[in-house]
């Protein structure tokens, strides 16, 4: 399953919409996503599964790249 992760670049950074980044990662569960990203200095705001029509829509974006960990 593909998950979309909303995050800030630094753990100390307060979530602000204009500075929120996203990435896509393949995992079985949300907790697996968080475990895969725990070594990175990200302040994770939200993790959501992406599938069906929503996934098809996201794939059309130029920023769609699934992170391989």
LOTORZA-855389 format. One line per field, with one value per atom (N, C-alpha, C, CB): residue in one letter; x, y, z. Coordinates in Angstrom, 2 decimals, always signed. Glycine has a CB too. Layout:
LOTORZA-855389
rest: c(a	...);
X: c(X	...);
Y: c(Y	...);
Z: c(Z	...);
***
This chain:
LOTORZA-855389
rest: c(x	x	x	x	x	x	x	x	x	x	x	x	x	x	x	x	x	x	x	x	x	x	x	x	x	x	x	x	x	x	x	x	x	x	x	x	x	x	x	x	x	x	x	x	x	x	x	x	x	x	x	x	x	x	x	x	x	x	x	x	x	x	x	x	x	x	x	x	x	x	x	x	x	x	x	x	x	x	x	x	x	x	x	x	x	x	x	x	x	x	x	x	x	x	x	x	x	x	x	x	x	x	x	x	x	x	x	x	x	x	x	x	x	x	x	x	x	x	x	x	x	x	x	x	x	x	x	x	x	x	x	x	x	x	x	x	x	x	x	x	x	x	x	x	x	x	x	x	x	x	x	x	x	x	x	x	x	x	x	x	x	x	x	x	x	x	x	x	x	x	x	x	x	x	x	x	x	x	x	x	x	x	x	x	x	x	x	x	x	x	x	x	x	x	x	x	x	x	x	x	x	x	x	x	x	x	x	x	x	x	x	x	x	x	x	x	x	x	x	x	x	x	x	x	x	x	x	x	x	x	x	x	x	x	x	x	x	x	x	x	x	x	x	x	x	x	x	x	x	x	x	x	x	x	x	x	x	x	x	x	x	x	x	x	x	x	x	x	x	x	x	x	x	x	x	x);
X: c(+0.84	+0.00	+0.89	-0.96	+0.42	+1.15	+0.55	+1.08	+1.43	+1.02	+1.58	+1.48	+0.81	+1.26	+1.58	+0.18	+2.79	+3.26	+3.42	+4.60	+2.78	+2.92	+3.90	+1.51	+4.93	+5.97	+6.65	+6.99	+7.36	+8.24	+9.66	+8.00	+10.58	+11.96	+12.71	+12.72	+12.33	+13.02	+12.03	+13.73	+12.47	+11.60	+11.19	+12.27	+12.01	+11.72	+10.83	+13.01	+10.55	+9.76	+8.26	+10.05	+7.59	+6.15	+5.45	+5.68	+4.43	+3.72	+3.03	+2.69	+3.42	+2.82	+2.51	+3.78	+1.30	+0.85	+1.78	-0.54	+2.25	+3.09	+4.45	+3.29	+4.87	+6.18	+6.05	+7.02	+4.86	+4.65	+5.08	+3.17	+5.85	+6.30	+5.54	+7.84	+5.58	+4.94	+5.89	+3.62	+5.70	+6.40	+5.49	+7.77	+5.80	+5.02	+5.94	+4.43	+5.40	+6.20	+5.33	+6.82	+5.94	+5.22	+5.45	+5.66	+4.34	+4.41	+3.09	+4.70	+3.05	+1.83	+0.89	+2.18	+1.49	+0.70	+1.29	+0.62	+0.52	+1.01	+2.19	-0.12	+2.14	+3.25	+4.53	+2.90	+4.42	+5.60	+6.20	+5.22	+5.35	+5.82	+6.63	+4.63	+6.08	+6.76	+8.08	+5.86	+8.13	+9.38	+10.42	+9.12	+10.00	+10.93	+11.51	+10.23	+10.73	+11.16	+11.76	+9.99	+11.86	+12.30	+13.75	+12.15	+14.59	+15.99	+16.16	+16.84	+15.11	+15.18	+14.69	+14.32	+15.20	+14.86	+13.51	+15.94	+12.52	+11.23	+10.28	+10.61	+9.48	+8.37	+7.14	+8.25	+6.72	+5.62	+4.31	+5.64	+3.54	+2.25	+1.14	+1.93	+1.14	+0.00	+0.43	-1.17	-0.10	+0.16	-1.20	+1.05	-1.40	-2.69	-2.48	-3.55	-3.28	-3.18	-3.74	-3.92	-3.14	-3.56	-3.85	-2.47	-5.10	-5.43	-6.58	-5.80	-6.89	-8.00	-7.83	-9.27	-8.93	-8.94	-8.00	-10.36	-7.89	-6.99	-5.54	-7.14	-5.13	-3.79	-3.57	-3.55	-4.55	-4.45	-4.25	-5.70	-4.98	-4.85	-3.45	-5.91	-2.96	-1.63	-0.53	-1.38	-0.68	+0.33	+0.50	-0.05	-0.49	-0.41	+0.43	-1.81	+0.71	+1.50	+2.96	+1.34	+3.63	+5.06	+5.88	+5.52	+5.30	+6.01	+5.82	+5.54	+5.09	+4.83	+6.05	+3.61	+6.69	+7.80	+7.71	+9.20	+7.69	+7.60	+9.00	+6.95	+9.16	+10.43	+10.76	+10.40	+11.95	+12.40	+13.29	+13.16	+12.83	+13.64	+13.77	+13.02);
Y: c(-1.17	+0.00	+1.24	-0.01	+2.27	+3.54	+4.50	+4.16	+5.18	+6.18	+7.53	+5.78	+8.58	+9.95	+10.52	+10.82	+11.07	+11.60	+13.11	+10.92	+13.82	+15.29	+15.56	+16.01	+16.37	+16.57	+17.92	+15.47	+18.31	+19.47	+18.92	+20.38	+19.68	+19.23	+19.02	+20.23	+19.77	+19.68	+19.31	+21.01	+18.48	+18.09	+19.28	+17.06	+20.31	+21.47	+22.50	+22.13	+22.28	+23.22	+23.04	+23.04	+24.14	+24.13	+23.91	+25.47	+23.03	+22.80	+24.06	+21.70	+24.47	+25.61	+25.13	+26.88	+25.32	+24.79	+25.14	+25.29	+26.38	+26.82	+26.12	+28.32	+25.55	+24.87	+23.36	+25.43	+22.84	+21.40	+20.72	+21.09	+19.66	+18.85	+17.53	+18.61	+16.84	+15.52	+14.54	+15.59	+13.29	+12.20	+11.00	+11.88	+10.07	+8.84	+7.69	+8.68	+6.72	+5.58	+4.34	+5.82	+3.22	+1.95	+1.24	+1.07	+0.79	+0.07	-0.67	+1.04	-1.51	-2.26	-1.49	-3.58	-0.73	+0.00	+1.39	-0.78	+2.24	+3.57	+3.48	+4.41	+2.55	+2.41	+1.98	+1.41	+1.17	+0.77	+1.99	-0.32	+2.89	+4.12	+4.92	+4.96	+5.09	+5.88	+5.24	+6.06	+3.92	+3.22	+3.44	+1.70	+3.38	+3.59	+4.99	+3.31	+5.97	+7.37	+7.87	+8.24	+7.02	+7.50	+7.99	+6.39	+7.54	+7.98	+9.33	+6.94	+9.83	+11.12	+12.23	+11.09	+13.44	+14.54	+15.20	+15.60	+14.43	+14.97	+15.11	+14.09	+16.17	+16.34	+15.90	+17.84	+14.66	+14.09	+14.62	+12.54	+15.26	+15.83	+14.79	+17.04	+14.09	+13.24	+12.18	+14.09	+10.98	+9.87	+9.34	+8.73	+9.24	+8.76	+7.76	+9.95	+6.70	+5.75	+6.37	+4.44	+6.00	+6.51	+5.30	+7.45	+5.20	+4.09	+4.48	+2.82	+3.61	+3.83	+5.06	+3.95	+5.81	+7.01	+8.08	+7.58	+8.14	+9.13	+8.85	+9.12	+7.59	+7.21	+7.54	+5.71	+7.25	+7.57	+9.07	+7.10	+9.87	+11.32	+11.76	+12.01	+11.22	+11.59	+11.21	+10.91	+10.11	+9.66	+10.65	+8.30	+11.47	+12.46	+13.67	+12.92	+13.83	+14.96	+14.78	+15.11	+15.88	+15.82	+15.50	+17.13	+15.69	+15.43	+14.00	+16.39	+13.17	+11.80	+10.93	+11.22	+10.54	+9.59	+8.78	+10.30	+7.47	+6.62	+6.45	+5.23	+6.79	+6.70	+5.24	+7.50	+4.82	+3.45	+3.39	+2.92	+2.69	+2.52	+1.05	+3.26);
Z: c(+0.00	+0.00	+0.00	+1.21	-0.66	-0.72	+0.31	-2.16	+1.04	+2.02	+1.62	+3.44	+1.87	+1.66	+3.04	+0.90	+3.17	+4.45	+4.32	+4.89	+5.23	+5.32	+6.44	+5.58	+6.17	+7.18	+7.04	+7.08	+8.12	+8.12	+8.06	+9.39	+7.50	+7.32	+8.65	+6.48	+9.69	+10.98	+12.07	+11.32	+13.03	+14.13	+14.99	+14.99	+15.03	+15.86	+15.16	+16.29	+13.89	+13.11	+13.39	+11.61	+13.62	+13.86	+12.52	+14.53	+12.49	+11.23	+10.72	+11.41	+9.53	+8.84	+7.42	+8.84	+6.99	+5.70	+4.56	+5.40	+4.52	+3.41	+3.38	+3.50	+4.49	+4.53	+4.69	+5.66	+4.53	+4.64	+3.36	+4.96	+3.52	+2.38	+2.39	+2.43	+1.27	+1.19	+0.54	+0.42	+0.89	+0.22	+0.21	+0.92	-0.66	-0.80	-0.44	-2.24	+0.30	+0.72	+0.72	+2.13	+0.36	+0.35	+1.67	-0.84	+2.29	+3.55	+3.76	+4.74	+4.78	+5.08	+6.00	+5.72	+6.94	+7.93	+8.16	+9.25	+8.83	+9.17	+10.14	+9.79	+11.07	+12.01	+11.31	+13.12	+10.27	+9.50	+8.78	+8.48	+8.30	+7.66	+8.67	+7.12	+9.87	+10.90	+11.32	+12.13	+11.37	+11.71	+10.61	+11.90	+9.35	+8.24	+8.22	+6.92	+8.70	+8.66	+9.97	+8.29	+10.98	+12.30	+12.31	+13.31	+11.40	+11.36	+10.66	+10.65	+10.08	+9.37	+10.30	+8.06	+10.10	+11.03	+10.73	+10.97	+10.35	+9.94	+11.13	+8.87	+11.11	+12.02	+11.24	+12.56	+11.44	+10.67	+11.21	+10.72	+10.34	+10.71	+10.57	+9.84	+9.43	+9.10	+8.10	+8.54	+8.28	+7.36	+6.91	+8.02	+5.62	+5.12	+3.98	+4.63	+3.95	+2.84	+1.56	+3.17	+0.43	-0.87	-1.75	-1.52	-2.23	-3.12	-4.04	-2.31	-4.96	-5.88	-6.75	-5.10	-6.89	-7.74	-7.19	-7.85	-5.86	-5.25	-5.64	-3.71	-5.65	-6.06	-7.54	-5.81	-8.37	-9.80	-10.00	-10.56	-9.22	-9.30	-8.87	-8.43	-7.76	-7.24	-8.22	-5.89	-8.93	-9.89	-11.04	-10.44	-11.30	-12.37	-11.98	-12.76	-10.69	-10.21	-10.57	-8.69	-10.88	-11.18	-9.93	-11.78	-8.74	-7.48	-6.99	-6.41	-7.73	-7.29	-7.52	-8.03	-6.43	-6.45	-5.18	-6.58	-5.29	-4.11	-3.54	-4.45	-2.27	-1.58	-1.32	-0.27	-1.68	-1.48	-0.24	-2.73	+0.79	+2.01	+2.30	+3.23);
***
